[in-house]
Amino acid sequence: MMGSTRHSFKKLNLGKDSRLEVFVHKYDKICRIAINNIWDNLPDNLVIAKYLDTSYVDKTGMSARALRRCIDQARGIVAGTIEKQKRRLFINEKYGKNLNSVYSKPEIKNIIYPQLS
């Protein structure tokens, strides 16, 4: 059984609030870079490695734990996109619809918030 906690950031002072905002934006930027890197280096069999290289990321200001979670979250986003498109293609083939089988890169419109555990 895993325990989890919820934290409220409503009553932060200005210094902590600005540092948290900087961290979230840096996390979002690194996660988007990781998503692009994973997608560009995706093998033909569409299987993503469990452990990914982080040498292409600017690590300043991020702890190793936060960086690892960021890369894992990016891996999960890409894997979820691939799985969703595989299911869509399977259903379309099952019902005889004619679609192209081109996988498209995930489009992220909102900020990617950290999921640290």
CORSULLIN-V449965 format. One record per helix or strand. SS is the DSSP state (~ for helix, > for strand). FROM is the first residue (numbers start at 1). LEN is the number of residues. If there is no record, write none. Layout:
# CORSULLIN-V449965
ss->SS from->FROM len->LEN
ss->SS from->FROM len->LEN
This chain:
# CORSULLIN-V449965
ss->~ from->14 len->27
ss->~ from->64 len->31
